[in-house]
Amino acid sequence: MHAPDFWNDPQTAQKASKTAASLRAELDDWRGFSRRVQEAGELAALMDESLREELTAEVNAIAAEVEKRSFAALLSGAHDSGNALLAIHAGAGGTDSQDWAEMLERMYLRWAEQRGFETEILDRTAGEEAGLKSVTIAINGNYAYGYLRSEKGVHRLVRLSPFDAAHRRHTSFALIEILPQVATDSQEVNLNLADVEIEVYRSSGAGGQNVQKNATAVRVRHLPTGIVVTCQNERSQTQNREFALGVLRARLLQLQQAQQEAEIAILRGDYTKAEWGSQIRSYVLHPYQMVKDHRTGFEVGNAQSVLEGDLDDLMESWLREGNAA
């Protein structure tokens, strides 16, 4: 960065500066943690009984931080340390499933808030009576994608339906998609704008009411694959267009990776078609409370705490079983 010709290529220079700033922040964080450990050691060397309680609390806090950092070190995938796109789609079950999709939206927003992540709803389609049909959320924070990878799949809810006059037990489903946010200049995705059809229309809210009089919502169609992405928010048309293209890049990367994985699986002889299948996790609210991850067998008895965003144990149980790398 100190080279005289560093800024001759502004785009490359900005990317390098951003990388340097990220690395500098990470190094500063580790140096601060190192000083904290050193100070605890110096405190312990004093052998002062009056400091025992304070020292015990600090040692426990440091141990917890070491565990957290050692786990983060396992997230070594190409996109694990970066931001994520989370999409929720209501499944079979009518109004109940649309309500379930909205419950999941709240759960992930609470989880992100507890971690200090930034969130922005890029596109949201409300349900006819309640809940939502689909929503796409940008979640920005360190290792957002690495953690959220564990959530991809079908989520199942069992409860007494608030929409059933007889108050019977219903089972609802929703599909969670997790995508990495792909940089515009990423070499991983080759997006030719000549292959993209862009339509502009008015943003609309629940009941079809116009959010804006101007046409600011954007619908992007990728002609070679048929992938369609919409983005509507109270932003400008230009911003919505950039966000929609960003989601399209992420979906194209996902498609590319899925094709590669399928080819490898066929060579191994263990290929299975990617489709809506059995759920990865069940949330039971009646006749008892439990959340169970069917891939790991990990269970949480307090379903309400999970729905309030307490997801870390469930995420880590899956990631620790060889899925973090």
C-alpha positions as CSV (number, residue, x, y, z in Angstrom):
1,M,0.0,0.0,0.0
2,H,3.0,2.3,0.4
3,A,4.1,1.7,-3.2
4,P,4.1,4.9,-5.3
5,D,1.9,3.3,-8.0
6,F,-0.6,1.8,-5.5
7,W,-3.5,4.0,-6.5
8,N,-2.9,3.8,-10.3
9,D,-5.6,1.1,-10.3
10,P,-8.3,2.6,-8.0
11,Q,-10.5,-0.5,-8.0
12,T,-7.8,-2.9,-7.0
13,A,-6.4,-0.4,-4.5
14,Q,-9.8,0.0,-2.8
15,K,-10.1,-3.8,-2.6
16,A,-6.6,-4.1,-1.1
17,S,-7.3,-1.3,1.4
18,K,-10.5,-3.0,2.5
19,T,-8.7,-6.3,3.0
20,A,-5.9,-4.5,4.9
21,A,-8.4,-2.8,7.2
22,S,-10.2,-6.1,7.9
23,L,-6.9,-7.8,8.7
24,R,-5.7,-4.9,10.9
25,A,-8.9,-5.0,12.9
26,E,-8.6,-8.8,13.4
27,L,-4.9,-8.4,14.5
28,D,-5.8,-5.6,16.9
29,D,-8.6,-7.8,18.4
30,W,-6.2,-10.7,18.9
31,R,-3.5,-8.4,20.5
32,G,-6.1,-7.0,22.8
33,F,-7.2,-10.5,23.9
34,S,-3.5,-11.4,24.3
35,R,-3.0,-8.5,26.7
36,R,-6.1,-9.6,28.6
37,V,-4.7,-13.1,29.1
38,Q,-1.3,-11.6,30.2
39,E,-3.0,-9.3,32.7
40,A,-4.9,-12.2,34.2
41,G,-1.6,-14.1,34.6
42,E,0.0,-11.2,36.3
43,L,-3.1,-10.9,38.6
44,A,-2.8,-14.6,39.5
45,A,0.9,-14.2,40.3
46,L,0.0,-11.9,43.1
47,M,-1.6,-14.8,45.0
48,D,-3.9,-12.3,46.9
49,E,-6.9,-14.1,48.4
50,S,-9.0,-10.9,48.1
51,L,-8.6,-11.1,44.3
52,R,-9.8,-14.8,44.1
53,E,-13.4,-14.0,43.1
54,E,-12.4,-11.4,40.5
55,L,-9.7,-13.6,39.1
56,T,-12.1,-16.7,38.9
57,A,-14.7,-14.7,37.0
58,E,-12.0,-13.4,34.6
59,V,-10.5,-16.9,34.0
60,N,-14.0,-18.2,33.2
61,A,-14.6,-15.4,30.8
62,I,-11.3,-16.0,29.1
63,A,-12.0,-19.7,28.8
64,A,-15.4,-18.9,27.2
65,E,-13.7,-16.5,24.8
66,V,-11.0,-19.1,23.9
67,E,-13.8,-21.6,23.1
68,K,-15.6,-19.1,20.9
69,R,-12.4,-18.1,19.0
70,S,-11.3,-21.8,18.6
71,F,-14.7,-22.5,17.0
72,A,-14.5,-19.5,14.7
73,A,-11.2,-20.8,13.5
74,L,-13.0,-23.9,12.3
75,L,-15.1,-21.7,9.9
76,S,-12.5,-21.8,7.1
77,G,-14.7,-22.0,4.0
78,A,-14.2,-19.5,1.2
79,H,-17.2,-17.3,2.3
80,D,-17.5,-18.3,6.0
81,S,-16.1,-15.1,7.4
82,G,-18.3,-12.8,5.3
83,N,-21.9,-11.6,5.0
84,A,-24.9,-13.7,4.2
85,L,-28.3,-13.5,2.4
86,L,-31.1,-15.3,4.2
87,A,-34.3,-16.2,2.3
88,I,-37.4,-17.7,3.9
89,H,-40.2,-19.3,1.9
90,A,-43.5,-20.5,3.3
91,G,-44.2,-24.1,2.4
92,A,-47.3,-26.4,2.5
93,G,-49.8,-25.5,5.2
94,G,-51.5,-22.3,4.0
95,T,-51.9,-19.5,6.5
96,D,-50.2,-21.5,9.2
97,S,-47.1,-21.9,7.1
98,Q,-47.1,-18.2,6.2
99,D,-47.3,-17.3,9.9
100,W,-44.5,-19.8,10.6
101,A,-42.3,-18.1,8.0
102,E,-42.9,-14.8,9.8
103,M,-42.0,-16.4,13.1
104,L,-38.7,-17.6,11.5
105,E,-38.1,-14.1,10.2
106,R,-38.4,-12.7,13.7
107,M,-36.2,-15.5,15.1
108,Y,-33.3,-14.8,12.7
109,L,-33.6,-11.0,13.1
110,R,-33.4,-11.4,16.9
111,W,-30.4,-13.8,16.5
112,A,-28.6,-11.2,14.3
113,E,-29.4,-8.4,16.7
114,Q,-28.0,-10.4,19.7
115,R,-24.7,-10.8,17.7
116,G,-24.5,-7.2,16.8
117,F,-25.0,-7.9,13.1
118,E,-26.6,-5.4,10.7
119,T,-29.8,-6.6,8.9
120,E,-31.8,-5.2,6.0
121,I,-34.9,-6.6,4.4
122,L,-34.3,-6.6,0.6
123,D,-37.6,-8.1,-0.5
124,R,-40.8,-9.2,1.4
125,T,-44.1,-10.6,0.2
126,A,-46.8,-10.6,2.8
127,G,-49.3,-13.5,3.2
128,E,-53.0,-13.1,2.3
129,E,-54.3,-13.4,5.8
130,A,-51.2,-13.3,8.0
131,G,-47.5,-13.9,8.0
132,L,-45.5,-13.8,4.8
133,K,-44.9,-15.8,1.7
134,S,-41.3,-15.0,1.3
135,V,-38.6,-12.6,2.5
136,T,-34.9,-12.0,1.7
137,I,-32.7,-10.5,4.3
138,A,-29.1,-9.2,4.1
139,I,-27.2,-10.1,7.3
140,N,-23.8,-8.3,7.6
141,G,-21.3,-9.3,10.3
142,N,-18.2,-11.4,10.9
143,Y,-18.8,-15.1,10.1
144,A,-22.5,-14.4,9.4
145,Y,-22.4,-16.8,6.5
146,G,-20.3,-19.4,8.3
147,Y,-22.9,-19.7,11.1
148,L,-26.0,-19.4,9.0
149,R,-24.9,-22.3,6.7
150,S,-26.3,-24.6,9.4
151,E,-29.8,-23.3,8.8
152,K,-30.2,-24.2,5.2
153,G,-33.1,-26.6,4.7
154,V,-36.8,-27.3,5.7
155,H,-37.9,-26.2,9.1
156,R,-41.0,-27.8,10.7
157,L,-43.4,-26.4,13.3
158,V,-45.9,-28.4,15.3
159,R,-48.4,-26.4,17.4
160,L,-52.1,-25.7,18.1
161,S,-53.1,-23.5,15.2
162,P,-54.3,-20.0,16.1
163,F,-56.1,-20.0,12.7
164,D,-58.1,-23.1,13.3
165,A,-61.5,-22.5,14.9
166,A,-61.3,-25.9,16.5
167,H,-57.8,-25.1,17.8
168,R,-56.4,-28.4,16.4
169,R,-52.8,-29.3,16.1
170,H,-51.2,-28.3,12.8
171,T,-47.8,-29.0,11.2
172,S,-46.3,-26.2,9.1
173,F,-43.2,-26.1,6.9
174,A,-40.9,-23.3,5.7
175,L,-37.7,-23.4,3.5
176,I,-34.6,-21.5,4.5
177,E,-32.0,-20.6,1.9
178,I,-28.6,-19.3,2.9
179,L,-26.4,-17.6,0.3
180,P,-23.0,-15.8,0.6
181,Q,-22.9,-12.1,-0.5
182,V,-20.8,-12.0,-3.6
183,A,-18.7,-9.0,-4.4
184,T,-19.4,-7.2,-7.7
185,D,-15.9,-7.8,-9.0
186,S,-15.8,-11.5,-7.8
187,Q,-14.1,-13.8,-10.3
188,E,-16.2,-16.7,-9.0
189,V,-19.3,-15.6,-10.9
190,N,-19.4,-14.5,-14.5
191,L,-22.5,-12.4,-14.9
192,N,-23.1,-11.0,-18.3
193,L,-25.6,-8.1,-18.1
194,A,-26.6,-8.9,-21.7
195,D,-28.2,-12.1,-20.2
196,V,-30.2,-10.1,-17.7
197,E,-33.7,-8.7,-18.2
198,I,-34.6,-5.9,-15.8
199,E,-38.2,-4.8,-15.0
200,V,-39.1,-1.8,-12.8
201,Y,-42.5,-1.6,-11.0
202,R,-44.1,0.0,-8.0
203,S,-43.3,-1.3,-4.5
204,S,-46.3,-2.7,-2.8
205,G,-47.1,-3.7,0.8
206,A,-49.7,-5.9,2.4
207,G,-53.1,-5.7,0.7
208,G,-51.5,-4.3,-2.5
209,Q,-51.2,-0.8,-1.1
210,N,-48.5,1.3,-2.8
211,V,-45.5,2.1,-0.7
212,Q,-44.4,4.7,-3.2
213,K,-46.0,6.5,-6.2
214,N,-42.8,6.1,-8.1
215,A,-41.6,2.8,-9.7
216,T,-38.6,1.8,-7.5
217,A,-39.0,-1.9,-7.1
218,V,-36.9,-4.1,-9.5
219,R,-37.4,-7.5,-10.9
220,V,-34.3,-9.2,-12.5
221,R,-34.6,-12.2,-14.7
222,H,-31.5,-14.2,-15.7
223,L,-32.4,-15.5,-19.2
224,P,-30.0,-18.5,-19.4
225,T,-31.1,-20.1,-16.1
226,G,-34.6,-18.6,-15.6
227,I,-33.7,-17.3,-12.1
228,V,-35.8,-14.4,-11.0
229,V,-34.9,-12.0,-8.2
230,T,-37.0,-9.1,-6.9
231,C,-36.0,-6.3,-4.6
232,Q,-38.4,-3.7,-3.2
233,N,-37.8,-1.4,-0.4
234,E,-38.1,2.4,0.2
235,R,-34.8,2.9,-1.5
236,S,-34.0,4.3,-4.9
237,Q,-34.5,2.3,-8.1
238,T,-30.7,2.3,-8.6
239,Q,-30.1,0.8,-5.1
240,N,-32.8,-1.8,-5.5
241,R,-31.2,-2.7,-8.9
242,E,-27.8,-3.2,-7.3
243,F,-29.2,-5.3,-4.5
244,A,-31.2,-7.5,-6.9
245,L,-28.1,-8.1,-9.0
246,G,-26.2,-8.9,-5.8
247,V,-28.8,-11.6,-4.9
248,L,-28.6,-12.9,-8.5
249,R,-24.8,-13.3,-8.3
250,A,-25.3,-15.2,-5.0
251,R,-27.9,-17.5,-6.6
252,L,-25.7,-18.1,-9.6
253,L,-22.8,-19.0,-7.3
254,Q,-25.0,-21.4,-5.4
255,L,-26.2,-23.0,-8.7
256,Q,-22.6,-23.4,-9.8
257,Q,-21.5,-25.0,-6.5
258,A,-24.5,-27.3,-6.5
259,Q,-23.6,-28.5,-10.0
260,Q,-20.0,-29.2,-9.0
261,E,-21.2,-31.1,-5.9
262,A,-23.6,-33.1,-7.9
263,E,-20.9,-34.1,-10.4
264,I,-18.6,-35.1,-7.6
265,A,-21.4,-37.1,-6.0
266,I,-22.2,-38.9,-9.2
267,L,-18.5,-39.9,-9.5
268,R,-18.7,-41.2,-6.0
269,G,-21.9,-43.1,-6.7
270,D,-23.9,-41.3,-3.9
271,Y,-25.8,-38.7,-5.9
272,T,-29.3,-37.8,-4.7
273,K,-31.6,-35.3,-6.3
274,A,-31.8,-31.9,-4.5
275,E,-35.4,-31.2,-3.6
276,W,-37.8,-30.5,-0.7
277,G,-37.3,-33.5,1.5
278,S,-37.4,-34.3,5.2
279,Q,-37.0,-31.4,7.6
280,I,-33.6,-30.6,9.1
281,R,-35.2,-29.3,12.3
282,S,-38.5,-29.5,14.2
283,Y,-39.9,-27.0,16.6
284,V,-42.6,-28.6,18.8
285,L,-44.8,-26.3,20.8
286,H,-47.6,-28.8,21.6
287,P,-48.1,-31.2,23.4
288,Y,-44.6,-30.5,24.8
289,Q,-41.9,-28.0,24.0
290,M,-38.7,-29.1,22.2
291,V,-36.5,-28.1,19.3
292,K,-34.6,-31.0,17.6
293,D,-32.0,-30.9,14.9
294,H,-32.6,-34.1,13.0
295,R,-29.1,-34.1,11.4
296,T,-27.3,-34.2,14.8
297,G,-29.9,-35.3,17.3
298,F,-29.2,-32.2,19.3
299,E,-32.3,-31.1,21.3
300,V,-33.3,-27.9,23.2
301,G,-36.1,-28.1,25.7
302,N,-36.9,-24.4,25.8
303,A,-38.5,-23.8,22.3
304,Q,-39.4,-20.2,23.2
305,S,-35.8,-19.2,23.8
306,V,-34.9,-20.6,20.4
307,L,-37.7,-18.6,18.8
308,E,-36.3,-15.5,20.5
309,G,-33.0,-16.0,18.7
310,D,-31.1,-18.3,21.0
311,L,-29.7,-20.4,18.1
312,D,-26.0,-20.7,18.8
313,D,-26.0,-24.1,20.4
314,L,-28.1,-25.6,17.5
315,M,-25.8,-24.0,14.9
316,E,-22.6,-25.1,16.6
317,S,-23.8,-28.7,17.2
318,W,-24.1,-29.0,13.4
319,L,-21.0,-27.2,12.5
320,R,-18.9,-29.2,15.0
321,E,-19.9,-32.5,13.4
322,G,-17.5,-31.9,10.5
323,N,-19.6,-29.3,8.7
324,A,-17.5,-26.2,9.6
325,A,-14.7,-26.8,7.1
